[in-house]
Amino acid sequence: MSIFDFPRVNFKGTIQLNPGTANNDDYAGSALLPDDWGPFAGETLALIDSKLVKARTYGMSDADFIAWAKKAQPFDTAGKPGDTQYIIPAEWNYYGAMDMKTVYGGKDNKTVNAKIIGVQTGPDEIYTAPEDGAPLTHIIGSDLSIYGHFTDVNSEGSPPATQFFIDSLELSKIPSLFKHASVSKSASQWLNFYRNVNLTADGGAGAYVYHIITWPPDTLINIPQFEDSNITGLILRYYLYRRYGGATSNTAIEDLYAKEKTNPTELEIAGTFAPLYADESIIAAPTGRLMVSNTTNIPTPPGSRNNAGGGPISLAPAVLQHLDNRISADFISTFPDFFRSADNNPKYDFGPVKLVITNGSQAAGIGMVDYADTEAGDEKGWVFDFDISDNETAQQLLQDPDATFKLVHPTIGDVLEETDYYFVSNQQAIYAEQFGSGFSFVNQGTTEPATVSVYHRGQELDADSCPSITLWIYRSIPLQAPGDAEVLSANFKPGQPIVVDTDQPGNFLFTFTINDAANPAPAGYPPKSYTTFMVPPYVTNAPQTSLRILPNEEDFSRYYVDPNAAGPVGNDLLTFEVVYDNVLRTYYLLYPAMNLVFPLNNERAVSQCAQSILDRTEQSIWMASGYMPRTRDLSESRRTLLRAWCRKVLAENPNLPPCGTSVS
């Protein structure tokens, strides 16, 4: 099940990501306003208070703030008196619209760089070119076009839960395939800053993404070998890694900002389409047996530059399943790359590794993992299949409840080991409202409980068979002073709904352990500090769910003709200034891509777009790129205030010119 079923359709290419960066607060805690900033001297550099969803302007007017945010400024380095660094407060892509698309290239700039490169119809049936009589291979070479958008649950020092929304997919050789399909939101997981042994920062990182694609009931998926009535859709699983491109120097970025241009970046993308079956309930990750490494024991090449400071690294997770006489392993996130040049990014070959199963006294080799053959790995989507039909020892060990899988290097030793318990949640990135429900959250555009499933040796455990889970919670903001781990429940069970107190807004992260006497958690886990959690290995290996509680701290009922109406209309007190100060100003200052549609600080322009705003803030389109705002951080009270003003404007001005009409 999961990504392990056949057929698998594998692709590779490049994708462009265009995030808005003014809300990132990457320098919070490390860069401080200098002494000449008067009452703000010594404050951390951070442009958003994500708890309250308000811009930090340090006393500046809107115009002065925007000019300041786009220019390199001197800031003090925290903990280093006298050390000054020049930073652009809005960071590297102020005008980014949070959109993503597969990259086009070639002489006409119309050639899609993402292609179907391999089709696997069985364990030993891998095709890399169309072949007569081989079903499905006719789509090899097809262009894969992806268009979508993305946003962090928590922009301020984002936890590992960047949300990806796919707005459209197209295969050039089956152009109508995805026409009526729905694609789930996915949240990035297994965020690995050791993905590359010769790149630093985001360039050396990678993230695993997992969507499902479904069609209306009774729709026949028009792909050979997908006609099974039990197949209800597709799994789309991909990995994003090696960020590159775009302006990087302060001078080059300032030049772009002077022209109000974006500064997108590109990443490599490799992935797989696989069948989704009707009985699959986990739709956010592969299920099975999880292998991780909490030890940095793999040396990096001499002279290389990476996020381990040139020191040793660990591998990222892998998930395995035992299916009849086959062991299948998803290694797409696992093995690091070794960047040499713009067109040369092969796997880092640190020596042979073997997949082994052992119960401590007996072991059986499952097979060598040929991870260093990058091309072959890409063509098979990095899912490795091992035939154990003639491996009697492995078959016996699989019957032993104490037997576990390992990935073993001849001199380093164990480089991945199976965890006793694998926690999986379909609610990895969720939202609540301050003073709202503490047990139902927005996930895929609608509200639902949040919970976790648990697997032990590949088998899902129910509440009766699973030991008690400790549910931990961290406050993850402000970035410069987040919270410590607290126990939310010491007797949590799989399937049980998570319940939280919504009295305070903010950003929170849940993690899970089973740490009774028989199953102790790893030493020091979970770490006391969220800051420690956010670096490897925990950010990579630990189970996690990210929660955003949106602020409703102010009662706006005085601005409504009838506060109890289902769709209230603004009264005379609800002026544009009220709406701008409480809702639009943050987006005007920090997300200028929105101003390219209409200027959010201009009453006439916003009034002309009142109906469009009502349409774009409908909860029913929360999953779509047209939903306003893409950042998904507009709370219910502020959304109601904005919509009430729009209804007032429309009632008072039935003959408004069309949205987007030129204003002066």
N, C-alpha and C positions, 0 to 999 in steps of 0.2 A: 504494500500500500504506500501511500504518500508518493514521493518522487521515484520510488523503486519499481513501479509497474512498467510494463511495456505496452505500446511502443514509447520511446523517448525521442523527442525531436530537439536537437541541440543547436545553439546559435552562439555567435560571438561578434563583437563589433565595438563601436565607441558610442558614447551617449554624452550629450551636453546637458549640464546642470547649471541653472541660472538663479542661485539663491539671492535673496536680499540679505545683506549682512549687517545693517545698522542695528539690528536687534540681537546680535550674537553675544555681546558683552564678553568677548574672549579675553579682554585685558583686565577684567574685574579682579581685584586682589593683587595684581602685579604692577599696574601703572596707576599713579596718583596725580591729582591735579597739583601743580606747583604752588609755591608760596604766594605768587602774585595773583592768585585767584580769590583773595579776600576771604569771605566766610566759607567758600567752598574748597579752600586749600586743604590738601591732604585727603580729600574724598577720592574714592576709587573711580576709575574711568569705566562708566557703564551707562549706556544710553537708554535703557529701558528698565523699569521696575516691573518685572513680569508678574509679580504677585498682584499688583494693582492694574496691570496693562496700561501704564502711563509712561510717556517719554520723560527722561531726565534732561532738563535743559539748563541746569545750573544758573538759573536767573536770566537767561538770554531770551530775546525776542525770537519769534519764529524765523525771521529772515537771518538774524545773526547766527542762530543755532545751525541752520542749514549750511550757511557759508563756512562756519567753523567745522562742522562735521565732515566736510569734504576736503579739508586741508590738513596736511601733516602738522602736528602740534608737538611742542616739547612737553614731556611728562616725566615725573620722577619715578624711578624704579623702586618699588616697595622693598624695604629691607636693605637698600644700598644707598645711603646718603651721598649726595653729590653726583649720582649716576643719572643721566638724562637720556631718554629715548624719544625718537620722533615717530609718532603714530598718527594715522588717519583715523579719527574716532569712528567714522562709519565703516571702517575696514575696507575690504577689497571689492565689494560689488554693491554699492549703495542703491543702484537703480535696478537690481535684479528683481524679476517678476515671479520667482519661485517656479518656473516652468522647466520642463525637461523634454528632450527629444533626441532620437537617434540622429547621429551626425551625418550630414550629407557632404560628399566630396566629389572628386573627379573634375575634369575640365569644365563641365557645365554646372557643377555644384548641385547636381541632381541625383547623384549615385549614392544610395544608402550604404553606409559602411557596416551595418549589422546584417549578417547573412545566416541562413540555415546552413550549417557546415557538416552535420552528421545526423543520421537516423539509426536508431538501434531498435530492432524488432525482437531481439532475444539475447540471451547472455553472450553468445558468440556471433551475433549477427549485427555487425556494425557496418554501415554504408556511408561513404563519403562522396559518392557521385551517383547520379541516377543510374538505375540498372533495370533492364527489362525483366519483368516477372517479379520484381521486388516491390511489394506495395509500399506506398508512401515515399519512396525515394525520389519521386518526380519533383518534390518540393525542395530538394537540396539545391542550394544556390539561390533560393528565393530571398528577396529583400524583406527584412523585418523592420517595419516602421512603428515606432513607439512615440506617442505624445502623451504627456501628463504633467503633473505638478507635485510638489512636495512641500512639507512644512514640518518643523519640529513641534512636538507636544510642548516642550519648554525651550523657548529660544535662548534663554539666558543660561549659557553653559549647558547646552542641550544634553539631556540624558540619552542613553542609547535607544531612542525611539523617534527617529525621523520617519514621518509618515509619507508613503508614496501612493499617489492616486494615478491610475492609468485611465486617461480620457479616451484614447483611441489606440487600436492595434490594427495592423494590416500586413498580411503576407502577399507579396506581389503575385505569386502563382495561385493563390486562392483569395482573390481580393474581397469577396463578400463574406468570408468566414466569420469575422468578428462583428459584423454589422449590427446584430441585435444582442450582442453579448454584454454581460455585466461583469465588471472586474472588481474584486474586493480591494479595499484599502489594505496595505501592508505596512508594518513597522519594522525598520531595520533591526537586526539582532546580531549577536556574536561580533560586535564591533571590535576590530582587531588592528591595533596600531603597530603590530609586528608583521604586517602583510608583506612588506618589502624590506630586504636587507640593505638596500642602497638608496633609500629615500626617507625623508623626514616629514614630520607634521602630517597633514592630511594626505600628502603624496604617498606616504608609507602605510596608509590605512586601507581597510576594506570592510564591507558590510554585506550581510546575507539578507535577501529579501524574498518573500514567499507570498504569492497571490493565488486566488482561485478565480477561474473564469466560468461563468454559468450562462445558460441560455434559457429562454422561457420554456415552460413544461412542454414535453412532446416534440421539442426541436431535435431534429436529427443532425448530429455533428458531421459535417460533410468532409470527413477525413478517413481514408481507408484505415481499417483496424481500430477505429473508434466507434463503430456502429453498435457495440454491445449496449443493450438496454440498461444495464447497470452503470454505464458510464454517464454521468450527469454533467460533466464539464471537463475542464482542463486545469491542471496545476501549472502555474508559471513561476518558476524559481530561478533567480539569477543572483550573481555576485557583482558588486561594484567595487572597483579598485583602481589604483594608480591615477590619482588626480594630476592633471597637467594642463598647461596652456594658460592663456590669459595674462594680463599685465600683472606684474608682481612688485615692481619698485614704486615707491611713493610718487615719484615724478610721473611715471607712466599712468598710474591710477588717477592722479589729479588731472592729467590731460583728458582722460575719458570723462571724468566728472564734469569738467568744464563744458563738454559737449552733451552732457546728460545721456551718456551712453552706458550700456551694460558691460560687464566684464566676466562673461561666463567661463566656466571651466569644463574640461572634458575628462571622462573616465573610461576605462575599459569596462565592458560588460560581457559576461559569459553566462549562459543559462540554458534552461531546458523547459520544454512543454511535456507534460505527462498526463495520463488519464486520471480524472477525479471520479471516484466511485461513490454511489449513493450512500453507502454505510460509513463514509469517512466523516467524523465529527470534528476532528482537529484540522483546522484550515489555515493555521498561521505558521506552521513549522512541520518538518517531517517527524514522524513518530518512530519509535524503536529504542535503540540503546545508544546512549550518548557517551562519547569519549572526549576527555579534556586533558589539559596539562596545566597544572599550577606551578610548574617548575621551569625556570628559564635555563635549559641545559643544552641548547643547540648553538654552537658558536657561529658568529657571523664572519664574513671574509675580512681579512686584514685590510685596513684602510677604508672600509665601507662606512657610509654615513646612514644611520637609521635611528628609529625612535627608541632603541635600547642604548643609545650613546655609543654604538660600536660594540657593545657587549653581547652576551648570549640572549637568545630569544626562546619563546615557546611556540608550539603549534597551536592553531585555532581548532575549535571543536569539529568533530565528525559524528555523523549519526549512521548507525547500522541497523539492518533488519535481517532476520533469519526467515527465509521463505523456502520451505521444502528442502531441496538439496542445494540451496544457493544462499550465500551470504553476500548482501549488497551494502556498499558503504558510500555515503555522500561525502566526498572529500573536496567539494568546490571551495570551501572556506579555509581549508586546512593548511596547505603548503605555501610557504612564502615565495615571492618572486625576487628576481635579482636584476634591477634596472641597470642597463648599460648605456642605452641611448633612446632617442624618441621612438625608434622602430625596433627596439631590441629589449624585450622584457621577459626573458625566459624564467622558468622555475630555478630556484636556488638548490643546487644539488649538494646536499650535505651527507650523502652516503645512502646505502640501501636500507630500506625498512621493510619489516615483515609484519603482517597481521597475524596475531596469535590468540588462541583461547587457552585459558589456564584456570585450574582450581587451586593453585598453589603447590600442589604435589605432582601434578601431571600437566603437560602442555601439548598442544598440537598447532602446527603451523597451518594457517589458512591460505596464505599466499603472499608473494612479494607485491609491493605497491609501487608500480613504475610511475612515480609522480614526476620524475625529471623530464619526461617526454611531454612537453607542453602541448604540442600540436595534437597528439593522440588523446591527451586528457581533455582538451577542449572539444574534440570531436565526439567524445563519449559523455560530455557534460559533467565530467569529473565524478561520475557514479561508476564505481568499480564492482564487478560481479565475480564472485569466486565459487567455483563448483566444488562441493564437498561430498558428492555422491560416493566417491571411493575413499573418503577420509574417515575411517571408522573411529579413530580416536576423537576427532572433532565432533562426530555424531554423538559419541558417548558423553563427551564433556558438555554438550548442549543440553543434556538431560540433567546435569548437575546444577542445582539452583545457586551454588556458590561460584560457578565458573564465570569468568569475566574475559572480555576482550582487551588486548593491548596492541599497541603499535611499537615495535621493538627495533632499535638500531644496534648493530653488532658491538659498537664501542661505547656509545652514549648510554645505552640501556633503554628504558621505557621513555618514549616521547609522547605517547597518549595512553590514557588508561580509562576504562569504563567507570562511570559514576554508578553508585548504588541506586540512585534515584534521579530520574530525568523529569523535570517539571516543565510543562507546556501549557501556555494560556492562549486562548483566542482573543483575549483582551489585553494586548501589549501596550496600547496607547489609547487612553480613555480620558473622558472629560466629565466633570460634575459642575454643578452650580452652587455657589456659596448659599447656604441656608436651604439648599435643595435636598433631593434624595441622596442618602449616603450608601445606597445599595443598588442603584440603577444608574448606568453611565452611558454617555454617547460613545459609540465605537465605530460602527459602520453607517453612521448617519441617523441611526435610531438608538433608543435606549435599551439596555440589557444589563443583567447582573454580570459581575466580573468574578471569575473563579480560576482554578488551576486544575489541570489533570496531571497525574503522576504515573510514570512507567518504571517498572522494576524488572530488569533482565528482559526488556522488550514487551512485557505484559502490562496492560493498563490496570491499575489498582482501583478498586472501589473504596468507599468510605470505611467499610468493615475490614478490609484486608490491608489498608494503608496505615502505617504508624502515624501518630499525630505529627502534624506539620507546625513548625513555628513560622508565623507570618510576621515579617519585619517591615518597618516603614522608616524611610529617611525623608526629611525635608531637604529638598535639593536646591533651594534658593534662599538668600542670594548667593551667587557663585563664590563670593569671597568669604562667606560665613554660613555654609549650609549646616544641616543638623546631623546629629549622631543617630545610629540605629536604635530604634525603639521597638519593643514587642507589641504588635497589635493584637495577636492571638497566639497562645501557646498550645492550643488544642484544635487547630484548623484541620479540615478534612477535604480531600478532592471533591469537587462539585459543590462545596459549600460556598455561598456568596460572600464576597468580601464586603465588609461594612465599615464605613469611615465617617468621621465627624466632619461635616462640611461648614462649620461655623467660621473657619478661616480660609481665605483663598490662598492660592500658591501652587507650587509644584512639588510632587512627592514621588518617591520610588519605592515599590514593594519588592522584596525578595523572599525566598522561601528556603527553609532547611528542615531536614529530619535529623534531629540531634538528640535522640534518646540514648540511653546507656549502650544499647546494642548497635546503634548507628550514629556514632559521633560525627559531627560536622568537622570539616578540615580545620586544623589549628588556626585560630585567629579569624575564622569566618563565622558570620559576616563581620567585616571590619567595623570598628566602632565609628569611624568617620566616613561620611559620604565622599569626601575628597579622596580617601584611600580607595573606596569602591570604584571610583571613576577612572582608575588607571589599571592596566593589565596586572594580574590575570582576571580580576573580578568583572570588569566591564566586558570582557570577552566571554567568560565562561559561566558567570552566575545567572540564574533565572531572574527575570525582572519584568515588572509591569510599571509603566509610567502613568501617573495621574495628574491632570491639570484641573484644579478647582478655580473656576472663573469668578471674578469679584462682582458682588451685588451689594456693596457696602452702603450705597446711597438709595434712599426711597424717592423715586421720581413721580409718585402718584399725584403730587400737587400740580403736575404739568398736564394732566389729562382731564378732558371733559367728563368722562366716566371711567374712573380707575378700574372698575370691575368688568368693563367690557372685554370681550374676547379679543378685539382688535381696537384698542383705545385710540382716540383722536386727540391731538394736541389742543390745548386751550391757548389763551392769549399769552400766558406766561412762557410757553414753549417757543422761544425764539431760536433763530439760527445760531446765535452766540452760545446758547445753552447746549445745543446739539454739538457744535464744534468743540467746545471746551470739554465735554464729557465723553464724546465718542470719536469724532473725526480727527481731532488734532494729533493724536498718537500716530494715526495712519498717514496723515499729511507729512509729518516730520520724519518718520522712520521707514515708510514704504512708498517712496515717490513713484514707483511704477504705477500705483493706483491713480496718480495725478495725470498720467498720460491719457486716461480715459476722460476725466474731467477734474478740474482742480478742486480738491476737497475743502479749500479755505475760501471758496468763492460762493456766496449765497445764491446768486442767480444761476450759476452753473449747476450747483447741487439741486436747486429747486427744479430745474428743467429735467433732472434725472430722477425725480422722486418716484415715478412708477418703476423705473429700472431698478432703483434701490430696493423697492418692495419685492420685486421679482427676484433679485439677487440675494436677498437675505431670507428667503423662504427655507425653512428647515428641511423641506422635502428635497432640496437640491444640494444638501450639505456635502455629498460625495463628489459633486461636479466641479470642474475648474471655474465655472461661472459663479460659484458661491462667493459671497462677499462677507468678510475678507478671507483670502486664501489662508491666512495665518490661523484661522479657526479659534481666535481668542476673543471674540465678541460675546460678552456675557448676555444672559437673557434680559437683565434690566436695561442694559445699554441698547441692546437690539430693539427692545420694546420702545424705548425713548426715540430712537432714530426712526422707527416705522410710524410712530404716532405723529412725529413732525411731518413725515412724507404724506400721511393721510390728510393732515391739516392743509398742507400746501396744495394738494390736488383738489380738495374741497373748495379752497379759496380761489384757485387759478385753473379752471377747467380747460383753458385754451393755451396752456404752456407750449412753447416751441419744443421740438424734439430734443431728446438727450443728445448732448455733444454739439449742439448749435454753438457757433462761435460767441464768446462773451468778451466784453472789454472791461 
